[in-house]
Amino acid sequence: MTHPFVHLRLHTEYSLVDGIVRVPELMAAVAAAGMPAVALTDQSNLFAMVKFYKEAQGAGVKPLIGVDAWVREVGERAPPSRVVFLCQNLVGYRHLTQLVTRSFLEGQQRGAPMLERSWLQRDVLTGLIVLSGGAEGDIGQALGRGNAEEATRCLHRWQSLCGDRFYLEVQRTARAGEQVYTEAVLDLAQARGVPAVATNDVRFLTRPEFEAHEARVCIHDGALLADASRARRYSEDQYLKTPAEMAELFADAPELLVNTVEVAKRCSLEIKLGASMLPAYPVPAGSTTEQFLRDESRRGLDERLEQASALQGVVPDAAAYAERLSLELGVICSMGFAGYFLIVADFIRWARDNGVPVGPGRGSGAGS
C-alpha cells in the first residue's frame, strides 16, 4: 500500500546551526522511499539550492525550494517566530531571494538574519506558499501560551496576506510542549476550515545520526554534549521518516499527509542553470556592446602608448600592440564576454575613483 507524503520542511548541512543532511544522500533516500518530491528549507539561506536542484533532477525527484525563516516583531519584547516559505514559481523565488537578502543586510540580530514583520506584505509574498512554522511560529507560540484569540488574530493576518496559500503546520516529533500545540492547532484548523500539513522538521537522515546532530548543535551553541543543563531543542524523531512511518504517526489525520502532496503539486519552480545572466551594459546610441568595448579598448591603448613614450622616451611599436589588441578583442567578443569585461571595467573604474586599492591581478578578466 502506498502512502502519499512529501517532506516540506528539511534542513541540510547548509543550515549551519542545526542540520547535517548531505544532499546526495538525501536524494538517494527520498528516491528509495518512493517519495515524488522533497523540500529544501534551510535556515535563513538558499546556499544549497543549486546543488539540491541538480541532485533532485538526477534522482527523478521534484525539488521544492524554500527557506525556514525567523520573523521578529520590531519594538516588542516578543521572541522571534518561525515561518516556512516555499516557492511556487519564479516570481515567488525572486521575492524569497529579496527577503533573504534583506534579512542579512538589514535584519541581523546577534548574528542571526531575521525578517521584520513589516516587510511581509501581500505583494512580497506573491508566488510563495507559507507554512505556519509549527510550535515555534507566531500561531504556535500563541497556542502554547493558551491564547486562542491571539492565535486566531495571527491566522487572520496570514490569510489576509496569502489567502489559500497559507497552511497550518503540524508536527509529532516528541519535543517538549509539542503535544499541547498539536491538539490546539488541529482544533483551530477544523474550527476555521484552514488546511494543515504534517511535517517532521527534518535535521538528519536516520535516527542513529541524532547524536552527531547534537554535536553539531553544541558546536554552534558553544555547549558540551555532557552538560545536563544545556538546551535540548531537538529529538531523535527528526529524521527523514518514510511515508509509511508518517502514515502511522498521523493515522488519525491522513488528510495532513495528502495535503503535503497537494502543496508539492502547487510548486513548479524551474531554474535555468548554465546560462549567462549578466545585466545589459548601457552603451551610447547607435553602438553595440562589442563595438563599445573595442572603442574603449583602443582609447585606453592610445593613452598607455602616449604615457610609455613620455616616460621612457622610446616610441612603442603601436602597430604590434594594435594587432594584439585586435586578436584579444576578437576572442572576447566571439565568446560573448564583451558585456562582462565592460561591467568589470566599471567596477575597477569606480574603485580607483573612490580610493579603493586595485591589485594588478593575473590570469582572469577581473585581474586584467
Secondary structure as a PSIPRED ss2 file (coil, helix, strand):
# PSIPRED VFORMAT (PSIPRED V4.0)

   1 M C   1.000  0.000  0.000
   2 T C   1.000  0.000  0.000
   3 H C   1.000  0.000  0.000
   4 P C   1.000  0.000  0.000
   5 F C   1.000  0.000  0.000
   6 V C   1.000  0.000  0.000
   7 H E   0.000  0.000  1.000
   8 L C   1.000  0.000  0.000
   9 R C   1.000  0.000  0.000
  10 L E   0.000  0.000  1.000
  11 H C   1.000  0.000  0.000
  12 T E   0.000  0.000  1.000
  13 E C   1.000  0.000  0.000
  14 Y C   1.000  0.000  0.000
  15 S C   1.000  0.000  0.000
  16 L C   1.000  0.000  0.000
  17 V C   1.000  0.000  0.000
  18 D C   1.000  0.000  0.000
  19 G C   1.000  0.000  0.000
  20 I C   1.000  0.000  0.000
  21 V E   0.000  0.000  1.000
  22 R C   1.000  0.000  0.000
  23 V H   0.000  1.000  0.000
  24 P H   0.000  1.000  0.000
  25 E H   0.000  1.000  0.000
  26 L H   0.000  1.000  0.000
  27 M H   0.000  1.000  0.000
  28 A H   0.000  1.000  0.000
  29 A H   0.000  1.000  0.000
  30 V H   0.000  1.000  0.000
  31 A H   0.000  1.000  0.000
  32 A H   0.000  1.000  0.000
  33 A C   1.000  0.000  0.000
  34 G C   1.000  0.000  0.000
  35 M C   1.000  0.000  0.000
  36 P C   1.000  0.000  0.000
  37 A E   0.000  0.000  1.000
  38 V E   0.000  0.000  1.000
  39 A E   0.000  0.000  1.000
  40 L E   0.000  0.000  1.000
  41 T E   0.000  0.000  1.000
  42 D E   0.000  0.000  1.000
  43 Q E   0.000  0.000  1.000
  44 S C   1.000  0.000  0.000
  45 N C   1.000  0.000  0.000
  46 L C   1.000  0.000  0.000
  47 F C   1.000  0.000  0.000
  48 A C   1.000  0.000  0.000
  49 M H   0.000  1.000  0.000
  50 V H   0.000  1.000  0.000
  51 K H   0.000  1.000  0.000
  52 F H   0.000  1.000  0.000
  53 Y H   0.000  1.000  0.000
  54 K H   0.000  1.000  0.000
  55 E H   0.000  1.000  0.000
  56 A H   0.000  1.000  0.000
  57 Q H   0.000  1.000  0.000
  58 G H   0.000  1.000  0.000
  59 A H   0.000  1.000  0.000
  60 G C   1.000  0.000  0.000
  61 V C   1.000  0.000  0.000
  62 K E   0.000  0.000  1.000
  63 P E   0.000  0.000  1.000
  64 L E   0.000  0.000  1.000
  65 I E   0.000  0.000  1.000
  66 G E   0.000  0.000  1.000
  67 V E   0.000  0.000  1.000
  68 D E   0.000  0.000  1.000
  69 A E   0.000  0.000  1.000
  70 W E   0.000  0.000  1.000
  71 V E   0.000  0.000  1.000
  72 R E   0.000  0.000  1.000
  73 E C   1.000  0.000  0.000
  74 V C   1.000  0.000  0.000
  75 G C   1.000  0.000  0.000
  76 E C   1.000  0.000  0.000
  77 R C   1.000  0.000  0.000
  78 A C   1.000  0.000  0.000
  79 P C   1.000  0.000  0.000
  80 P C   1.000  0.000  0.000
  81 S E   0.000  0.000  1.000
  82 R E   0.000  0.000  1.000
  83 V E   0.000  0.000  1.000
  84 V E   0.000  0.000  1.000
  85 F E   0.000  0.000  1.000
  86 L E   0.000  0.000  1.000
  87 C E   0.000  0.000  1.000
  88 Q C   1.000  0.000  0.000
  89 N C   1.000  0.000  0.000
  90 L H   0.000  1.000  0.000
  91 V H   0.000  1.000  0.000
  92 G H   0.000  1.000  0.000
  93 Y H   0.000  1.000  0.000
  94 R H   0.000  1.000  0.000
  95 H H   0.000  1.000  0.000
  96 L H   0.000  1.000  0.000
  97 T H   0.000  1.000  0.000
  98 Q H   0.000  1.000  0.000
  99 L H   0.000  1.000  0.000
 100 V H   0.000  1.000  0.000
 101 T H   0.000  1.000  0.000
 102 R H   0.000  1.000  0.000
 103 S H   0.000  1.000  0.000
 104 F H   0.000  1.000  0.000
 105 L H   0.000  1.000  0.000
 106 E H   0.000  1.000  0.000
 107 G C   1.000  0.000  0.000
 108 Q E   0.000  0.000  1.000
 109 Q E   0.000  0.000  1.000
 110 R C   1.000  0.000  0.000
 111 G C   1.000  0.000  0.000
 112 A E   0.000  0.000  1.000
 113 P E   0.000  0.000  1.000
 114 M C   1.000  0.000  0.000
 115 L E   0.000  0.000  1.000
 116 E E   0.000  0.000  1.000
 117 R H   0.000  1.000  0.000
 118 S H   0.000  1.000  0.000
 119 W H   0.000  1.000  0.000
 120 L C   1.000  0.000  0.000
 121 Q C   1.000  0.000  0.000
 122 R C   1.000  0.000  0.000
 123 D C   1.000  0.000  0.000
 124 V C   1.000  0.000  0.000
 125 L C   1.000  0.000  0.000
 126 T C   1.000  0.000  0.000
 127 G C   1.000  0.000  0.000
 128 L E   0.000  0.000  1.000
 129 I E   0.000  0.000  1.000
 130 V E   0.000  0.000  1.000
 131 L E   0.000  0.000  1.000
 132 S C   1.000  0.000  0.000
 133 G C   1.000  0.000  0.000
 134 G H   0.000  1.000  0.000
 135 A H   0.000  1.000  0.000
 136 E H   0.000  1.000  0.000
 137 G C   1.000  0.000  0.000
 138 D H   0.000  1.000  0.000
 139 I H   0.000  1.000  0.000
 140 G H   0.000  1.000  0.000
 141 Q H   0.000  1.000  0.000
 142 A H   0.000  1.000  0.000
 143 L H   0.000  1.000  0.000
 144 G H   0.000  1.000  0.000
 145 R C   1.000  0.000  0.000
 146 G C   1.000  0.000  0.000
 147 N C   1.000  0.000  0.000
 148 A H   0.000  1.000  0.000
 149 E H   0.000  1.000  0.000
 150 E H   0.000  1.000  0.000
 151 A H   0.000  1.000  0.000
 152 T H   0.000  1.000  0.000
 153 R H   0.000  1.000  0.000
 154 C H   0.000  1.000  0.000
 155 L H   0.000  1.000  0.000
 156 H H   0.000  1.000  0.000
 157 R H   0.000  1.000  0.000
 158 W H   0.000  1.000  0.000
 159 Q H   0.000  1.000  0.000
 160 S H   0.000  1.000  0.000
 161 L H   0.000  1.000  0.000
 162 C H   0.000  1.000  0.000
 163 G H   0.000  1.000  0.000
 164 D H   0.000  1.000  0.000
 165 R H   0.000  1.000  0.000
 166 F E   0.000  0.000  1.000
 167 Y E   0.000  0.000  1.000
 168 L E   0.000  0.000  1.000
 169 E E   0.000  0.000  1.000
 170 V E   0.000  0.000  1.000
 171 Q C   1.000  0.000  0.000
 172 R C   1.000  0.000  0.000
 173 T C   1.000  0.000  0.000
 174 A C   1.000  0.000  0.000
 175 R C   1.000  0.000  0.000
 176 A C   1.000  0.000  0.000
 177 G C   1.000  0.000  0.000
 178 E H   0.000  1.000  0.000
 179 Q H   0.000  1.000  0.000
 180 V H   0.000  1.000  0.000
 181 Y H   0.000  1.000  0.000
 182 T H   0.000  1.000  0.000
 183 E H   0.000  1.000  0.000
 184 A H   0.000  1.000  0.000
 185 V H   0.000  1.000  0.000
 186 L H   0.000  1.000  0.000
 187 D H   0.000  1.000  0.000
 188 L H   0.000  1.000  0.000
 189 A H   0.000  1.000  0.000
 190 Q H   0.000  1.000  0.000
 191 A H   0.000  1.000  0.000
 192 R H   0.000  1.000  0.000
 193 G C   1.000  0.000  0.000
 194 V C   1.000  0.000  0.000
 195 P C   1.000  0.000  0.000
 196 A E   0.000  0.000  1.000
 197 V E   0.000  0.000  1.000
 198 A E   0.000  0.000  1.000
 199 T C   1.000  0.000  0.000
 200 N C   1.000  0.000  0.000
 201 D C   1.000  0.000  0.000
 202 V E   0.000  0.000  1.000
 203 R C   1.000  0.000  0.000
 204 F E   0.000  0.000  1.000
 205 L C   1.000  0.000  0.000
 206 T C   1.000  0.000  0.000
 207 R H   0.000  1.000  0.000
 208 P H   0.000  1.000  0.000
 209 E H   0.000  1.000  0.000
 210 F H   0.000  1.000  0.000
 211 E H   0.000  1.000  0.000
 212 A H   0.000  1.000  0.000
 213 H H   0.000  1.000  0.000
 214 E H   0.000  1.000  0.000
 215 A H   0.000  1.000  0.000
 216 R H   0.000  1.000  0.000
 217 V H   0.000  1.000  0.000
 218 C H   0.000  1.000  0.000
 219 I H   0.000  1.000  0.000
 220 H H   0.000  1.000  0.000
 221 D H   0.000  1.000  0.000
 222 G C   1.000  0.000  0.000
 223 A C   1.000  0.000  0.000
 224 L C   1.000  0.000  0.000
 225 L C   1.000  0.000  0.000
 226 A C   1.000  0.000  0.000
 227 D C   1.000  0.000  0.000
 228 A C   1.000  0.000  0.000
 229 S C   1.000  0.000  0.000
 230 R C   1.000  0.000  0.000
 231 A C   1.000  0.000  0.000
 232 R C   1.000  0.000  0.000
 233 R C   1.000  0.000  0.000
 234 Y C   1.000  0.000  0.000
 235 S C   1.000  0.000  0.000
 236 E C   1.000  0.000  0.000
 237 D C   1.000  0.000  0.000
 238 Q C   1.000  0.000  0.000
 239 Y E   0.000  0.000  1.000
 240 L C   1.000  0.000  0.000
 241 K C   1.000  0.000  0.000
 242 T C   1.000  0.000  0.000
 243 P H   0.000  1.000  0.000
 244 A H   0.000  1.000  0.000
 245 E H   0.000  1.000  0.000
 246 M H   0.000  1.000  0.000
 247 A H   0.000  1.000  0.000
 248 E H   0.000  1.000  0.000
 249 L H   0.000  1.000  0.000
 250 F C   1.000  0.000  0.000
 251 A C   1.000  0.000  0.000
 252 D C   1.000  0.000  0.000
 253 A C   1.000  0.000  0.000
 254 P C   1.000  0.000  0.000
 255 E H   0.000  1.000  0.000
 256 L H   0.000  1.000  0.000
 257 L H   0.000  1.000  0.000
 258 V H   0.000  1.000  0.000
 259 N H   0.000  1.000  0.000
 260 T H   0.000  1.000  0.000
 261 V H   0.000  1.000  0.000
 262 E H   0.000  1.000  0.000
 263 V H   0.000  1.000  0.000
 264 A H   0.000  1.000  0.000
 265 K H   0.000  1.000  0.000
 266 R H   0.000  1.000  0.000
 267 C C   1.000  0.000  0.000
 268 S C   1.000  0.000  0.000
 269 L C   1.000  0.000  0.000
 270 E C   1.000  0.000  0.000
 271 I C   1.000  0.000  0.000
 272 K C   1.000  0.000  0.000
 273 L C   1.000  0.000  0.000
 274 G C   1.000  0.000  0.000
 275 A C   1.000  0.000  0.000
 276 S C   1.000  0.000  0.000
 277 M C   1.000  0.000  0.000
 278 L C   1.000  0.000  0.000
 279 P C   1.000  0.000  0.000
 280 A C   1.000  0.000  0.000
 281 Y C   1.000  0.000  0.000
 282 P C   1.000  0.000  0.000
 283 V C   1.000  0.000  0.000
 284 P C   1.000  0.000  0.000
 285 A C   1.000  0.000  0.000
 286 G C   1.000  0.000  0.000
 287 S C   1.000  0.000  0.000
 288 T C   1.000  0.000  0.000
 289 T H   0.000  1.000  0.000
 290 E H   0.000  1.000  0.000
 291 Q H   0.000  1.000  0.000
 292 F H   0.000  1.000  0.000
 293 L H   0.000  1.000  0.000
 294 R H   0.000  1.000  0.000
 295 D H   0.000  1.000  0.000
 296 E H   0.000  1.000  0.000
 297 S H   0.000  1.000  0.000
 298 R H   0.000  1.000  0.000
 299 R H   0.000  1.000  0.000
 300 G H   0.000  1.000  0.000
 301 L H   0.000  1.000  0.000
 302 D H   0.000  1.000  0.000
 303 E H   0.000  1.000  0.000
 304 R H   0.000  1.000  0.000
 305 L H   0.000  1.000  0.000
 306 E H   0.000  1.000  0.000
 307 Q H   0.000  1.000  0.000
 308 A H   0.000  1.000  0.000
 309 S H   0.000  1.000  0.000
 310 A H   0.000  1.000  0.000
 311 L H   0.000  1.000  0.000
 312 Q H   0.000  1.000  0.000
 313 G C   1.000  0.000  0.000
 314 V C   1.000  0.000  0.000
 315 V C   1.000  0.000  0.000
 316 P C   1.000  0.000  0.000
 317 D C   1.000  0.000  0.000
 318 A H   0.000  1.000  0.000
 319 A H   0.000  1.000  0.000
 320 A H   0.000  1.000  0.000
 321 Y H   0.000  1.000  0.000
 322 A H   0.000  1.000  0.000
 323 E H   0.000  1.000  0.000
 324 R H   0.000  1.000  0.000
 325 L H   0.000  1.000  0.000
 326 S H   0.000  1.000  0.000
 327 L H   0.000  1.000  0.000
 328 E H   0.000  1.000  0.000
 329 L H   0.000  1.000  0.000
 330 G H   0.000  1.000  0.000
 331 V H   0.000  1.000  0.000
 332 I H   0.000  1.000  0.000
 333 C H   0.000  1.000  0.000
 334 S H   0.000  1.000  0.000
 335 M C   1.000  0.000  0.000
 336 G C   1.000  0.000  0.000
 337 F C   1.000  0.000  0.000
 338 A H   0.000  1.000  0.000
 339 G H   0.000  1.000  0.000
 340 Y H   0.000  1.000  0.000
 341 F H   0.000  1.000  0.000
 342 L H   0.000  1.000  0.000
 343 I H   0.000  1.000  0.000
 344 V H   0.000  1.000  0.000
 345 A H   0.000  1.000  0.000
 346 D H   0.000  1.000  0.000
 347 F H   0.000  1.000  0.000
 348 I H   0.000  1.000  0.000
 349 R H   0.000  1.000  0.000
 350 W H   0.000  1.000  0.000
 351 A H   0.000  1.000  0.000
 352 R H   0.000  1.000  0.000
 353 D H   0.000  1.000  0.000
 354 N C   1.000  0.000  0.000
 355 G C   1.000  0.000  0.000
 356 V C   1.000  0.000  0.000
 357 P C   1.000  0.000  0.000
 358 V C   1.000  0.000  0.000
 359 G C   1.000  0.000  0.000
 360 P C   1.000  0.000  0.000
 361 G C   1.000  0.000  0.000
 362 R C   1.000  0.000  0.000
 363 G C   1.000  0.000  0.000
 364 S C   1.000  0.000  0.000
 365 G C   1.000  0.000  0.000
 366 A C   1.000  0.000  0.000
 367 G C   1.000  0.000  0.000
 368 S C   1.000  0.000  0.000
